[in-house]
Amino acid sequence: MAYQLRNVIDVSNRIQPMALTEKSFGFPCFLQVVADGARQRFVAGPFYDTESMSTTFGSNATCVKMANTYFAGGWYGKPAQCFVGVIEESEIADTTVFSSVIDNILAAEQDYYIIIVPDVAEFTDDLRGVVSAKVESSMNPKICMHTTENPDAYDANLNTDLGAFFKSLNYDRTWTLFDNLRDTNPSVNSAVASLIATVGFTTGRPVITLANKKLTGVAAIDLPSSAYPVLEEKRYNFYTRTTELITDMLRNSVMSSGQFLDTIQSADWFAYRLKYALLNLFQTQNKVPFDAVGYVVRILN
């Protein structure tokens, strides 16, 4: 189909804009609470191994335990890097202050895509709600992952648990994992850390579907079969042994809205690539033709 060009923009005397850089759409940022006055930056990193993280946060820090599983790697080998969102102890006592800290973490320039909220005492359900709400409304596309071991998750008569709450808000960017093996898994968030490494989140391209994937270094939870439909109805994700295939795999793999996680991530990746291509067009061409429909971007084979 031929377009009749009606207008031409002359950008030969343009002001050089700041170039967009390639984004990973996969590197995680583990939230970590530290002592007051210990924070140097809202987002620390990048970290390329657990040794450097241990030096900064201590070997018993939740973020380090998650990183141990993360850096163990998956199908695509050892991930390149991760980040840590740093929150001081006094900031979790005030929702308004905490909300401001999350704003700063989201606005940080570091190249991360996934905020992981660990299932530790400091992060109450109210604070988890703040993180998800901020991610949902952010202009900088990211996703938020939570982990919980609250048994209310598979009680069909209750709707006040974390998964049911996020489902009621129809959140597209919130993904919740049920994992009740705090004492067996290296960290209650090990399944999340392993999942990010396993399916290629950090390869800089859209990921494959996450459903029915086997995770490295993670113990499967043992639940009665009656719990499965309840967890799925509340849009929890969980790693368990299936009786049909007699193997461990991730079940569900959906956001709180019911959208598949890889659908959200791939859409973010695609939207960014369009912006990247358009900016590159203005940077590399002195004159850019367009018609009544809009800009025409020629893709060379």
Backbone as JSON, one array per atom type, in Angstrom:
{
  "sequence": "MAYQLRNVIDVSNRIQPMALTEKSFGFPCFLQVVADGARQRFVAGPFYDTESMSTTFGSNATCVKMANTYFAGGWYGKPAQCFVGVIEESEIADTTVFSSVIDNILAAEQDYYIIIVPDVAEFTDDLRGVVSAKVESSMNPKICMHTTENPDAYDANLNTDLGAFFKSLNYDRTWTLFDNLRDTNPSVNSAVASLIATVGFTTGRPVITLANKKLTGVAAIDLPSSAYPVLEEKRYNFYTRTTELITDMLRNSVMSSGQFLDTIQSADWFAYRLKYALLNLFQTQNKVPFDAVGYVVRILN",
  "N": [[0.86, -1.21, 0.0], [0.65, 2.19, -0.9], [1.64, 5.31, 0.47], [0.62, 8.69, 0.39], [2.67, 11.23, 0.9], [2.28, 14.06, 2.85], [3.42, 15.93, 4.43], [6.51, 17.11, 5.81], [8.87, 16.87, 8.33], [11.5, 18.93, 9.24], [14.34, 18.16, 10.8], [16.95, 18.85, 10.94], [18.31, 20.79, 12.34], [18.11, 20.06, 14.95], [17.84, 19.78, 18.54], [19.96, 17.72, 20.3], [18.51, 14.94, 21.69], [18.33, 13.13, 24.84], [19.51, 9.92, 24.62], [17.6, 6.94, 24.42], [18.17, 4.01, 26.31], [18.81, 0.49, 26.05], [16.57, -1.6, 27.76], [16.22, -4.02, 30.37], [13.87, -5.29, 31.21], [13.46, -7.18, 33.21], [15.33, -7.46, 35.34], [15.47, -7.88, 38.86], [14.39, -6.03, 41.79], [14.95, -6.27, 45.03], [13.17, -5.59, 47.93], [14.4, -4.25, 50.95], [14.7, -3.87, 54.43], [16.56, -1.68, 56.44], [18.73, -0.47, 59.09], [18.09, 2.72, 60.64], [19.57, 5.48, 59.05], [21.38, 4.0, 57.63], [21.06, 3.84, 54.92], [22.33, 4.6, 51.73], [21.59, 5.04, 49.1], [18.38, 5.1, 47.47], [17.88, 2.99, 45.75], [20.03, 0.4, 45.69], [22.9, -0.87, 44.02], [23.92, -1.8, 40.64], [24.14, -5.27, 41.7], [26.33, -7.95, 41.24], [26.8, -10.37, 42.29], [26.35, -12.47, 45.23], [28.21, -12.02, 47.18], [29.05, -9.32, 47.19], [26.64, -8.19, 47.91], [26.3, -9.24, 50.47], [28.34, -7.95, 51.82], [27.34, -5.4, 51.9], [24.74, -5.58, 53.09], [24.78, -7.66, 54.93], [25.08, -11.17, 55.61], [22.8, -12.49, 56.44], [20.66, -11.08, 55.56], [17.45, -10.66, 54.08], [17.32, -10.03, 51.34], [19.76, -11.0, 50.43], [19.5, -13.74, 50.82], [17.48, -14.3, 49.0], [18.83, -13.6, 46.69], [20.78, -15.56, 46.57], [19.43, -17.78, 45.55], [18.53, -16.66, 43.17], [20.91, -16.01, 41.71], [21.8, -18.53, 41.25], [20.85, -19.33, 38.89], [19.1, -20.29, 35.81], [17.36, -21.61, 33.04], [18.63, -20.0, 31.19], [21.17, -19.63, 32.08], [23.4, -18.04, 34.5], [21.97, -15.16, 35.93], [22.6, -11.68, 35.17], [22.56, -9.43, 36.94], [21.23, -7.73, 39.88], [19.12, -5.65, 41.98], [18.63, -3.64, 44.97], [16.02, -2.34, 46.83], [16.04, 0.1, 49.21], [14.89, 0.56, 52.46], [14.44, 2.37, 55.39], [14.21, 1.54, 58.91], [12.5, 3.21, 60.51], [10.83, 4.23, 58.61], [8.89, 2.45, 57.9], [6.96, 2.6, 59.73], [5.2, 4.63, 59.31], [2.72, 5.18, 57.08], [2.48, 7.22, 55.17], [5.09, 8.25, 54.96], [6.39, 5.92, 54.16], [5.15, 5.51, 51.71], [6.2, 7.65, 50.26], [8.87, 6.89, 50.14], [8.7, 4.61, 48.52], [7.91, 5.87, 46.16], [10.31, 7.16, 45.53], [11.97, 4.96, 45.1], [10.76, 3.84, 42.87], [11.23, 5.87, 41.07], [13.91, 5.82, 40.66], [16.91, 5.66, 38.7], [18.07, 3.27, 38.04], [18.25, 0.2, 36.19], [15.85, -1.72, 36.55], [13.06, -4.0, 36.69], [11.25, -5.53, 38.13], [9.73, -5.35, 41.22], [10.25, -6.88, 44.25], [8.53, -7.91, 47.02], [9.28, -9.09, 50.05], [8.12, -11.76, 52.21], [8.17, -10.89, 55.11], [8.16, -9.83, 58.57], [8.21, -7.04, 58.74], [6.9, -6.01, 56.5], [3.78, -5.38, 56.35], [0.4, -6.29, 55.4], [-0.9, -3.94, 54.75], [1.23, -2.24, 54.0], [2.18, -3.66, 51.84], [0.05, -3.31, 50.14], [0.36, -0.59, 49.61], [2.73, -0.58, 48.1], [1.98, -2.05, 45.8], [-0.12, -0.42, 44.83], [1.28, 1.89, 44.15], [2.97, 0.92, 42.14], [1.09, 0.17, 40.23], [0.09, 2.65, 39.43], [2.26, 3.99, 38.46], [4.2, 5.89, 36.11], [6.36, 4.77, 35.04], [6.76, 1.81, 33.72], [6.47, -1.13, 35.59], [6.48, -4.27, 37.4], [5.06, -5.88, 40.29], [5.91, -8.21, 42.75], [4.68, -10.37, 45.2], [5.05, -12.45, 48.13], [3.44, -14.84, 50.16], [2.62, -16.71, 53.11], [0.33, -17.1, 54.42], [-2.26, -19.08, 55.63], [-4.91, -18.44, 55.16], [-5.17, -18.0, 52.53], [-6.02, -20.26, 51.09], [-8.54, -20.69, 52.05], [-11.77, -20.93, 51.29], [-13.86, -19.53, 52.37], [-13.02, -17.09, 53.19], [-12.18, -13.72, 52.4], [-10.34, -11.77, 52.89], [-7.68, -12.04, 52.65], [-4.37, -11.57, 51.18], [-4.22, -12.16, 48.38], [-6.94, -12.24, 47.59], [-7.62, -9.62, 48.17], [-6.02, -8.09, 46.37], [-7.05, -9.1, 44.0], [-9.65, -8.09, 44.09], [-9.16, -5.47, 43.48], [-8.39, -5.64, 40.93], [-5.78, -5.62, 39.85], [-3.33, -5.17, 37.39], [-0.59, -5.32, 37.5], [0.37, -6.71, 39.62], [1.55, -9.59, 41.16], [1.09, -12.52, 42.91], [2.49, -14.87, 45.07], [1.87, -17.95, 46.67], [3.51, -19.51, 49.27], [4.28, -21.8, 51.55], [6.54, -22.8, 52.77], [8.54, -21.79, 54.59], [10.57, -22.72, 56.3], [11.81, -24.68, 54.83], [12.51, -23.83, 52.21], [15.27, -21.78, 51.07], [14.68, -19.12, 51.35], [11.62, -17.43, 51.9], [10.94, -16.22, 49.62], [12.19, -17.61, 47.62], [11.11, -19.05, 45.48], [10.11, -17.05, 43.81], [12.48, -15.67, 43.16], [13.88, -17.69, 41.83], [12.15, -18.17, 39.72], [12.34, -15.83, 38.19], [14.95, -16.02, 37.26], [14.78, -18.44, 35.9], [12.97, -18.36, 33.64], [13.98, -16.52, 31.87], [13.7, -13.74, 32.29], [15.64, -11.8, 32.45], [16.85, -11.48, 30.01], [16.33, -9.44, 28.28], [14.22, -9.47, 26.5], [10.84, -10.37, 25.44], [9.28, -12.68, 27.7], [8.77, -16.25, 27.98], [5.77, -18.17, 28.58], [4.9, -18.56, 32.02], [3.58, -20.53, 33.33], [3.37, -23.86, 34.54], [6.11, -24.35, 34.86], [9.25, -25.7, 35.89], [11.15, -25.01, 38.76], [14.41, -24.0, 39.81], [16.21, -25.12, 42.63], [14.19, -24.91, 44.54], [11.77, -25.93, 46.87], [8.79, -27.79, 46.42], [5.5, -26.94, 47.48], [3.3, -28.68, 49.71], [0.08, -29.44, 49.47], [-3.4, -30.08, 50.14], [-5.46, -31.36, 47.51], [-7.84, -30.02, 47.37], [-7.23, -27.44, 47.94], [-6.18, -26.27, 45.68], [-8.08, -25.26, 43.64], [-9.12, -23.1, 45.08], [-6.94, -21.41, 45.58], [-6.31, -20.79, 42.94], [-8.64, -19.51, 42.14], [-8.53, -17.21, 43.68], [-6.45, -16.08, 42.48], [-3.81, -16.64, 43.16], [-0.42, -17.67, 42.74], [1.4, -20.69, 42.73], [3.85, -23.12, 43.71], [3.98, -26.43, 43.19], [3.58, -30.05, 43.53], [2.33, -31.9, 40.93], [-0.26, -34.27, 40.6], [-1.0, -35.43, 38.27], [1.17, -35.36, 36.41], [3.2, -36.05, 38.02], [5.3, -34.35, 38.86], [7.13, -31.4, 39.85], [5.83, -28.14, 39.53], [5.07, -24.75, 38.49], [1.97, -23.33, 39.23], [-0.83, -21.69, 37.77], [0.13, -18.73, 37.32], [-0.69, -15.96, 36.92], [-1.6, -12.46, 36.92], [-3.12, -10.29, 39.39], [-5.36, -9.37, 38.13], [-6.03, -11.36, 36.44], [-4.78, -11.45, 34.04], [-2.11, -12.91, 32.15], [1.22, -13.04, 33.36], [3.4, -12.91, 31.56], [2.16, -11.73, 29.41], [1.71, -9.08, 30.23], [4.38, -8.23, 30.68], [5.48, -8.56, 28.11], [3.96, -6.75, 26.62], [4.79, -4.34, 27.78], [7.47, -4.4, 27.01], [7.17, -4.27, 24.2], [5.91, -1.76, 23.84], [7.92, -0.08, 24.74], [9.91, -0.6, 22.84], [8.76, 0.52, 20.55], [8.79, 3.25, 21.22], [11.51, 3.59, 21.44], [12.33, 3.09, 18.8], [11.08, 5.23, 17.45], [12.29, 7.51, 18.6], [14.91, 7.0, 17.86], [14.62, 7.29, 15.13], [14.22, 10.07, 14.81], [16.68, 10.92, 15.71], [18.52, 9.97, 13.88], [17.79, 10.7, 11.29], [17.66, 13.44, 9.09], [15.4, 14.55, 7.92], [12.05, 13.77, 8.4], [9.49, 12.15, 6.96], [5.88, 12.27, 7.02], [2.41, 11.27, 7.03], [-1.16, 11.9, 6.81], [-2.12, 10.02, 8.5], [-0.13, 9.44, 10.34], [3.21, 9.0, 11.67], [5.42, 7.25, 9.51], [7.21, 4.46, 9.83], [9.86, 2.86, 8.48], [10.76, -0.46, 8.33], [13.66, -2.15, 7.93], [14.59, -5.14, 6.34]],
  "CA": [[0.0, 0.0, 0.0], [1.46, 3.39, -1.0], [1.16, 6.47, 1.21], [0.92, 9.98, -0.21], [3.22, 12.04, 1.98], [1.78, 15.43, 2.77], [4.2, 16.81, 5.29], [7.86, 16.68, 6.15], [9.46, 17.58, 9.45], [12.94, 19.13, 9.1], [14.96, 18.08, 12.13], [18.4, 18.95, 10.72], [18.87, 21.67, 13.37], [17.47, 19.61, 16.19], [18.6, 19.65, 19.79], [20.19, 16.29, 20.5], [17.84, 14.46, 22.89], [18.99, 12.06, 25.56], [19.21, 8.66, 23.96], [17.07, 5.83, 25.21], [19.05, 2.85, 26.39], [18.1, -0.78, 26.11], [16.15, -1.99, 29.1], [16.2, -5.47, 30.53], [12.52, -5.78, 31.48], [13.56, -8.43, 33.94], [16.14, -7.45, 36.54], [14.66, -7.65, 40.05], [14.79, -5.14, 42.88], [14.45, -6.85, 46.28], [13.01, -4.6, 49.0], [15.14, -4.62, 52.15], [14.67, -2.91, 55.53], [17.86, -1.51, 57.1], [18.72, 0.42, 60.25], [18.01, 4.15, 60.33], [20.84, 6.11, 58.74], [22.26, 3.09, 56.9], [20.83, 3.93, 53.48], [23.1, 5.55, 50.93], [20.74, 5.34, 47.94], [17.09, 4.41, 47.55], [18.08, 1.71, 45.07], [21.44, 0.04, 45.69], [23.27, -1.79, 42.96], [23.68, -3.23, 40.49], [24.96, -6.29, 42.33], [26.6, -9.02, 40.29], [26.96, -11.62, 43.05], [25.86, -12.34, 46.6], [29.29, -11.58, 48.06], [28.98, -7.87, 47.32], [25.42, -7.87, 48.65], [26.55, -9.57, 51.87], [29.18, -6.89, 52.36], [26.51, -4.21, 52.11], [23.56, -5.8, 53.91], [24.96, -8.78, 55.85], [24.76, -12.46, 54.98], [21.47, -12.96, 56.86], [19.62, -10.21, 55.02], [16.48, -11.34, 53.21], [17.68, -9.83, 49.94], [20.89, -11.87, 50.11], [18.97, -15.1, 50.72], [16.79, -14.38, 47.71], [19.83, -13.52, 45.62], [21.46, -16.85, 46.48], [18.66, -18.59, 44.6], [18.48, -15.95, 41.89], [22.17, -16.14, 40.99], [22.03, -19.94, 40.91], [20.56, -19.39, 37.46], [18.0, -21.09, 35.29], [17.54, -22.11, 31.67], [19.48, -19.11, 30.41], [22.42, -19.43, 32.8], [23.41, -17.13, 35.64], [21.54, -13.79, 35.63], [23.7, -10.71, 35.2], [22.58, -8.47, 38.05], [19.98, -7.42, 40.59], [19.16, -4.4, 42.74], [17.97, -3.69, 46.28], [15.33, -1.13, 47.25], [16.42, 0.24, 50.62], [13.91, 1.25, 53.3], [14.92, 2.43, 56.77], [13.25, 0.98, 59.86], [11.5, 4.18, 60.95], [9.96, 4.59, 57.49], [7.79, 1.5, 57.74], [5.98, 2.87, 60.79], [4.31, 5.69, 58.85], [2.32, 4.84, 55.72], [2.76, 8.35, 54.28], [6.54, 8.26, 54.73], [6.69, 4.72, 53.39], [4.68, 5.77, 50.35], [7.17, 8.55, 49.63], [10.07, 6.1, 49.87], [8.4, 3.79, 47.34], [7.98, 6.78, 45.02], [11.73, 7.38, 45.21], [12.5, 3.7, 44.57], [10.23, 3.71, 41.51], [11.79, 6.93, 40.22], [15.36, 5.63, 40.54], [17.34, 5.49, 37.3], [18.62, 1.94, 37.81], [17.52, -0.6, 35.21], [15.17, -2.9, 37.1], [11.68, -4.07, 36.21], [10.4, -6.27, 39.07], [9.89, -5.09, 42.65], [9.88, -8.06, 45.02], [8.23, -7.6, 48.42], [9.42, -10.36, 50.77], [7.17, -12.08, 53.28], [8.81, -10.71, 56.41], [7.26, -9.16, 59.51], [8.17, -5.59, 58.53], [5.98, -5.64, 55.43], [2.4, -5.76, 56.64], [-0.45, -6.27, 54.22], [-1.16, -2.54, 54.39], [2.38, -1.72, 53.27], [2.19, -4.34, 50.55], [-0.95, -2.62, 49.34], [0.94, 0.68, 49.17], [3.69, -0.85, 47.02], [1.24, -2.42, 44.58], [-0.85, 0.75, 44.32], [2.26, 2.78, 43.52], [3.42, 0.29, 40.89], [-0.03, 0.22, 39.29], [-0.13, 4.02, 38.95], [3.53, 4.59, 38.04], [4.4, 6.14, 34.69], [7.51, 3.95, 34.67], [6.15, 0.48, 33.82], [7.12, -2.19, 36.35], [5.54, -5.18, 38.03], [5.32, -6.1, 41.71], [5.71, -9.6, 43.17], [4.56, -10.62, 46.64], [4.98, -13.83, 48.59], [2.76, -14.97, 51.44], [2.39, -18.08, 53.58], [-0.9, -17.04, 55.21], [-3.17, -20.16, 55.23], [-6.2, -17.9, 54.73], [-5.16, -17.97, 51.08], [-6.79, -21.36, 50.5], [-9.83, -20.82, 52.73], [-12.77, -20.4, 50.36], [-14.83, -18.72, 53.09], [-12.41, -15.83, 53.56], [-11.8, -12.86, 51.27], [-9.55, -10.66, 53.4], [-6.27, -12.34, 52.46], [-3.68, -10.7, 50.24], [-4.61, -12.44, 47.0], [-8.33, -11.81, 47.37], [-7.63, -8.15, 48.2], [-5.5, -7.58, 45.1], [-7.99, -9.48, 42.95], [-10.79, -7.16, 44.14], [-8.72, -4.22, 42.87], [-8.15, -5.95, 39.51], [-4.45, -5.1, 39.54], [-2.64, -5.79, 36.25], [0.86, -5.36, 37.69], [0.65, -7.37, 40.89], [1.64, -11.06, 41.04], [1.21, -13.0, 44.29], [2.87, -16.27, 45.21], [1.65, -18.6, 47.96], [4.61, -20.43, 49.57], [4.23, -22.03, 53.0], [7.72, -23.57, 53.18], [9.53, -20.85, 55.1], [11.69, -23.42, 56.92], [12.43, -25.58, 53.85], [13.15, -23.03, 51.17], [16.29, -20.87, 51.6], [13.97, -17.88, 51.67], [10.23, -17.58, 51.5], [10.84, -15.69, 48.26], [13.07, -18.34, 46.72], [10.4, -19.42, 44.26], [10.06, -15.87, 42.95], [13.83, -15.42, 42.66], [14.2, -18.75, 40.88], [11.31, -18.0, 38.55], [12.89, -14.74, 37.38], [16.14, -16.54, 36.59], [14.47, -19.61, 35.08], [12.25, -18.15, 32.39], [14.63, -15.58, 30.98], [13.28, -12.36, 32.49], [16.75, -10.86, 32.36], [17.49, -11.55, 28.69], [16.02, -8.23, 27.52], [13.2, -9.73, 25.48], [9.64, -10.94, 26.06], [9.5, -13.99, 28.29], [7.82, -17.29, 27.65], [4.78, -18.34, 29.63], [5.48, -19.04, 33.28], [2.8, -21.64, 33.85], [3.88, -25.24, 34.42], [7.56, -24.36, 34.8], [9.99, -26.26, 37.01], [12.05, -24.01, 39.29], [15.66, -24.53, 40.33], [16.54, -24.85, 44.02], [12.98, -24.56, 45.3], [10.95, -27.07, 47.27], [7.37, -27.65, 46.11], [4.63, -26.99, 48.65], [2.44, -29.86, 49.79], [-1.26, -28.99, 49.84], [-4.48, -30.96, 49.67], [-5.94, -30.98, 46.18], [-8.97, -29.11, 47.52], [-6.73, -26.06, 48.06], [-5.78, -25.76, 44.38], [-9.05, -24.36, 42.99], [-9.31, -21.89, 45.87], [-5.79, -20.57, 45.28], [-6.43, -20.32, 41.56], [-9.76, -18.57, 42.08], [-8.07, -15.95, 44.27], [-5.35, -15.65, 41.61], [-2.49, -16.91, 43.69], [0.46, -18.56, 42.01], [2.01, -21.58, 43.72], [4.74, -24.13, 43.16], [3.56, -27.65, 43.86], [3.72, -31.31, 42.78], [1.08, -32.29, 40.29], [-0.51, -35.71, 40.63], [-1.16, -35.92, 36.9], [2.46, -35.56, 35.76], [4.13, -36.43, 39.08], [6.46, -33.48, 38.8], [6.92, -30.09, 40.46], [5.67, -27.06, 38.54], [4.36, -23.54, 38.9], [0.57, -23.33, 38.83], [-1.58, -20.46, 37.57], [0.95, -17.74, 36.61], [-1.48, -14.81, 36.49], [-1.63, -11.26, 37.74], [-4.35, -10.21, 40.18], [-6.47, -9.09, 37.21], [-6.28, -12.54, 35.62], [-3.87, -11.41, 32.89], [-0.87, -13.65, 32.33], [2.36, -12.17, 33.65], [4.2, -12.7, 30.36], [1.42, -10.8, 28.54], [2.0, -7.72, 30.71], [5.79, -7.94, 30.44], [5.71, -8.45, 26.67], [3.34, -5.49, 26.18], [5.7, -3.27, 28.2], [8.65, -4.48, 26.14], [6.8, -3.82, 22.86], [5.67, -0.31, 23.89], [9.22, 0.58, 24.86], [10.61, -0.73, 21.58], [8.18, 1.51, 19.64], [9.32, 4.56, 21.6], [12.93, 3.55, 21.12], [12.46, 3.19, 17.35], [10.69, 6.57, 17.03], [13.34, 8.44, 19.0], [16.06, 6.71, 17.0], [14.31, 7.86, 13.82], [14.5, 11.51, 14.86], [18.1, 11.14, 15.96], [19.37, 9.51, 12.77], [17.33, 11.23, 10.01], [17.51, 14.9, 9.07], [14.02, 14.86, 7.58], [11.18, 12.63, 8.68], [8.18, 12.33, 6.31], [4.72, 11.65, 7.64], [1.17, 11.54, 6.3], [-2.28, 12.27, 7.67], [-2.35, 8.97, 9.49], [0.9, 9.52, 11.38], [4.56, 8.72, 11.21], [5.64, 5.98, 8.84], [8.52, 3.94, 10.18], [10.21, 1.77, 7.58], [11.57, -1.5, 8.95], [14.49, -2.78, 6.93], [14.85, -6.54, 6.57]],
  "C": [[0.88, 1.24, 0.0], [0.82, 4.53, -0.21], [1.53, 7.74, 0.44], [1.39, 10.9, 0.91], [2.81, 13.5, 1.81], [2.65, 16.42, 3.53], [5.58, 16.23, 5.53], [8.35, 17.52, 7.32], [10.96, 17.69, 9.22], [13.54, 19.16, 10.5], [16.48, 18.19, 12.01], [19.07, 19.85, 11.76], [18.3, 21.32, 14.75], [18.42, 19.69, 17.37], [18.75, 18.15, 20.07], [19.5, 15.83, 21.78], [18.67, 13.4, 23.6], [18.56, 10.72, 24.97], [18.58, 7.66, 24.93], [18.08, 4.7, 25.2], [18.21, 1.59, 26.44], [17.77, -1.12, 27.55], [16.03, -3.51, 29.18], [14.79, -6.04, 30.6], [12.58, -7.13, 32.22], [14.38, -8.38, 35.21], [15.29, -7.13, 37.77], [15.25, -6.62, 41.0], [14.14, -5.68, 44.16], [14.32, -5.75, 47.33], [13.67, -5.12, 50.27], [15.05, -3.51, 53.19], [16.03, -2.89, 56.22], [17.7, -0.56, 58.29], [18.66, 1.88, 59.79], [19.41, 4.72, 60.11], [21.78, 5.25, 57.91], [22.12, 3.21, 55.39], [21.73, 4.98, 52.83], [22.33, 5.98, 49.69], [19.42, 4.58, 48.1], [17.15, 3.06, 46.85], [19.58, 1.45, 45.0], [21.72, -0.96, 44.58], [23.61, -1.05, 41.68], [24.65, -4.1, 41.28], [25.1, -7.45, 41.36], [26.82, -10.37, 40.96], [26.49, -11.38, 44.47], [26.95, -11.85, 47.56], [29.24, -10.06, 48.28], [27.73, -7.44, 48.07], [25.61, -8.15, 50.13], [27.39, -8.51, 52.55], [28.35, -5.67, 52.72], [25.41, -4.43, 53.14], [23.71, -6.89, 54.96], [24.45, -10.07, 55.26], [23.38, -12.97, 55.35], [20.34, -12.09, 56.34], [18.72, -10.98, 54.06], [16.86, -11.2, 51.75], [18.83, -10.73, 49.52], [20.42, -13.31, 49.96], [18.22, -15.3, 49.39], [17.79, -14.4, 46.55], [20.61, -14.82, 45.48], [20.76, -17.77, 45.48], [18.67, -17.96, 43.21], [19.75, -16.18, 41.07], [22.54, -17.6, 40.69], [21.68, -20.21, 39.45], [19.42, -20.3, 37.1], [18.33, -21.58, 33.9], [18.53, -21.28, 30.86], [20.81, -18.82, 31.1], [22.28, -18.44, 33.94], [22.95, -15.73, 35.23], [22.69, -12.8, 35.84], [23.73, -9.88, 36.48], [21.22, -8.36, 38.71], [20.2, -6.14, 41.39], [18.44, -4.6, 44.07], [17.34, -2.34, 46.56], [15.46, -0.99, 48.76], [15.43, 1.12, 51.38], [14.42, 1.23, 54.73], [13.8, 2.06, 57.74], [12.15, 1.96, 60.26], [10.48, 4.5, 59.86], [8.81, 3.62, 57.28], [6.7, 1.72, 58.78], [4.93, 3.88, 60.36], [3.98, 5.42, 57.38], [2.65, 5.96, 54.74], [4.24, 8.42, 53.94], [6.95, 7.08, 53.86], [6.3, 4.91, 51.93], [5.66, 6.66, 49.59], [8.46, 7.81, 49.28], [9.87, 5.23, 48.63], [8.41, 4.64, 46.08], [9.42, 6.98, 44.56], [12.36, 6.12, 44.61], [12.03, 3.52, 43.13], [10.86, 4.72, 40.55], [13.29, 6.76, 40.0], [15.72, 5.28, 39.1], [17.85, 4.08, 37.01], [17.67, 1.09, 36.96], [16.95, -1.86, 35.85], [13.7, -2.85, 36.68], [10.73, -4.67, 37.25], [10.71, -5.86, 40.5], [9.39, -6.32, 43.41], [9.72, -7.68, 46.48], [8.29, -8.91, 49.2], [8.38, -10.53, 51.86], [7.91, -12.08, 54.61], [7.92, -9.82, 57.26], [7.13, -7.67, 59.23], [7.12, -5.17, 57.5], [4.59, -6.2, 55.72], [1.6, -5.74, 55.35], [-0.78, -4.85, 53.78], [-0.02, -1.95, 53.58], [2.52, -2.39, 51.91], [1.19, -3.68, 49.59], [-0.44, -1.3, 48.8], [1.88, 0.45, 47.99], [2.96, -1.16, 45.72], [0.5, -1.23, 43.99], [0.09, 1.7, 43.6], [2.74, 2.22, 42.18], [2.33, 0.4, 39.83], [-0.18, 1.61, 38.66], [1.13, 4.68, 38.4], [3.57, 4.8, 36.54], [5.59, 5.34, 34.15], [7.11, 2.49, 34.81], [7.03, -0.54, 34.56], [6.05, -3.15, 36.82], [5.99, -5.44, 39.46], [5.0, -7.55, 42.05], [5.69, -9.69, 44.69], [4.63, -12.12, 46.91], [4.3, -13.85, 49.95], [2.62, -16.44, 51.81], [1.12, -18.15, 54.43], [-1.88, -18.13, 54.74], [-4.57, -19.69, 54.85], [-6.32, -17.91, 53.21], [-6.0, -19.07, 50.47], [-8.04, -21.69, 51.32], [-10.89, -20.13, 51.85], [-13.77, -19.47, 51.04], [-14.28, -17.35, 53.48], [-12.05, -15.03, 52.3], [-11.0, -11.65, 51.71], [-8.05, -10.91, 53.25], [-5.7, -11.51, 51.32], [-4.14, -10.91, 48.8], [-6.01, -11.97, 46.68], [-8.43, -10.29, 47.32], [-7.14, -7.58, 46.87], [-6.43, -7.94, 43.94], [-9.17, -8.5, 42.92], [-10.45, -5.82, 43.5], [-8.37, -4.39, 41.4], [-6.79, -5.42, 39.04], [-3.79, -5.9, 38.41], [-1.16, -6.04, 36.53], [1.26, -5.98, 39.03], [0.53, -8.88, 40.73], [1.92, -11.6, 42.43], [1.46, -14.5, 44.34], [2.5, -16.78, 46.59], [2.76, -19.63, 48.15], [4.66, -20.62, 51.07], [5.43, -22.82, 53.51], [8.85, -22.64, 53.64], [10.77, -21.58, 55.64], [12.43, -24.33, 55.94], [13.16, -24.82, 52.77], [14.18, -22.08, 51.79], [15.7, -19.52, 52.0], [12.54, -18.06, 51.21], [10.0, -17.02, 50.1], [11.68, -16.44, 47.25], [12.39, -18.69, 45.41], [10.32, -18.25, 43.29], [11.43, -15.61, 42.33], [14.23, -16.45, 41.6], [13.41, -18.57, 39.59], [11.86, -16.92, 37.62], [14.09, -15.23, 36.59], [15.78, -17.62, 35.58], [13.92, -19.26, 33.71], [12.83, -17.06, 31.5], [14.16, -14.15, 31.11], [14.41, -11.39, 32.19], [17.46, -10.88, 31.01], [17.17, -10.36, 27.81], [15.0, -8.43, 26.42], [11.95, -10.29, 26.17], [9.89, -12.36, 26.57], [8.46, -14.99, 27.79], [6.81, -17.41, 28.79], [5.4, -18.95, 30.88], [4.76, -20.26, 33.83], [3.5, -22.97, 33.58], [5.39, -25.31, 34.27], [8.15, -24.97, 36.07], [11.04, -25.26, 37.45], [13.27, -24.66, 39.94], [15.85, -24.15, 41.79], [15.38, -24.5, 44.9], [12.2, -25.82, 45.62], [9.48, -26.79, 46.96], [6.55, -27.74, 47.39], [3.72, -28.2, 48.56], [1.08, -29.41, 50.31], [-2.28, -30.03, 49.42], [-5.02, -30.46, 48.35], [-7.11, -30.01, 46.25], [-8.52, -27.65, 47.6], [-6.45, -25.44, 46.7], [-6.82, -24.83, 43.75], [-9.28, -23.07, 43.75], [-8.17, -20.91, 45.57], [-5.89, -19.98, 43.87], [-7.55, -19.3, 41.42], [-9.35, -17.21, 42.63], [-6.86, -15.38, 43.53], [-4.01, -15.62, 42.32], [-1.72, -17.77, 42.69], [1.15, -19.44, 43.05], [2.78, -22.68, 43.03], [4.49, -25.44, 43.9], [3.79, -28.87, 42.97], [2.37, -31.69, 42.22], [0.93, -33.81, 40.3], [-0.61, -36.29, 39.23], [0.18, -36.27, 36.27], [3.55, -36.03, 36.73], [5.43, -35.63, 38.95], [6.11, -32.14, 39.43], [6.78, -29.04, 39.36], [4.9, -25.89, 39.14], [2.94, -23.58, 38.36], [0.04, -21.91, 38.73], [-0.82, -19.42, 36.75], [0.14, -16.57, 36.07], [-1.31, -13.64, 37.44], [-2.96, -11.25, 38.5], [-5.58, -9.94, 39.32], [-6.87, -10.32, 36.4], [-5.44, -12.57, 34.36], [-2.64, -12.26, 33.18], [0.29, -12.68, 32.49], [3.17, -11.89, 32.39], [3.5, -11.79, 29.37], [1.72, -9.35, 28.93], [3.44, -7.34, 30.38], [6.07, -7.73, 28.95], [5.12, -7.16, 26.11], [4.21, -4.3, 26.57], [6.93, -3.21, 27.3], [8.33, -3.91, 24.76], [6.6, -2.31, 22.83], [7.0, 0.45, 23.97], [9.98, 0.53, 23.54], [10.07, 0.26, 20.54], [8.73, 2.91, 19.93], [10.8, 4.66, 21.21], [13.14, 3.76, 19.62], [12.12, 4.6, 16.87], [11.75, 7.59, 17.38], [14.58, 8.25, 18.14], [15.86, 7.29, 15.6], [14.64, 9.34, 13.77], [15.98, 11.79, 15.03], [18.96, 10.86, 14.73], [18.97, 10.07, 11.41], [17.17, 12.74, 10.09], [16.09, 15.34, 8.76], [13.18, 13.61, 7.74], [9.83, 12.87, 8.03], [7.06, 11.68, 7.12], [3.49, 12.01, 6.84], [0.07, 11.85, 7.3], [-2.53, 11.25, 8.76], [-1.37, 9.08, 10.65], [2.25, 9.23, 10.79], [4.63, 7.34, 10.57], [7.07, 5.54, 9.14], [8.81, 2.75, 9.27], [11.13, 0.8, 8.3], [12.34, -2.22, 7.86], [14.74, -4.23, 7.3], [16.35, -6.82, 6.52]]
}
